[in-house]
């Protein structure tokens, strides 16, 4: 038991083989936090105050429609619109092009 007491907390718990797990969990928590914050702060379907919920249903006002379009057409969607949906487009082109 004396060998365990001689080790510090860092020697026991901070190991290089744990870094990928910490990175994966940290990334997942970050994405979840971003998604939840985005939903709560700027989603057109989420209203905190009662006056915002009073006229919910089918959005007939033009500003509600514009709000929904702005929500859907965010920066990432606009940036990726002209990109081919492929993980390795160069490899796909090389494998499918006629020789």
Phi, psi and omega in degrees: 000338182291335179291325180288322181292335181283340180279145178275169178300319181296319179294329182278315191256332182263101182233148180298331181288349179267344184305315179298323179293316179297320179295317180294315180292320177297319177296318179295318179294321178296315179296320178296318178296316178299313182298313181295318179295321179293318179298313184289321187276328188223009179287133179290343179270358182245119180238127180275314185271151185295323181295333176287333180267352187296325185245035179284169185128224177281119183287108181261340180284144183294327180291331177290319178295317179296322178298318178293320178295317178296325178294316183287319184269065181279179187300316183295318179296318179294322181290327184265002185299320184267008181268138176292138181281073179222146180283315178237080184297324178296317179293320178298317179295320180293324183279335184257348181286143179290147183268000000 
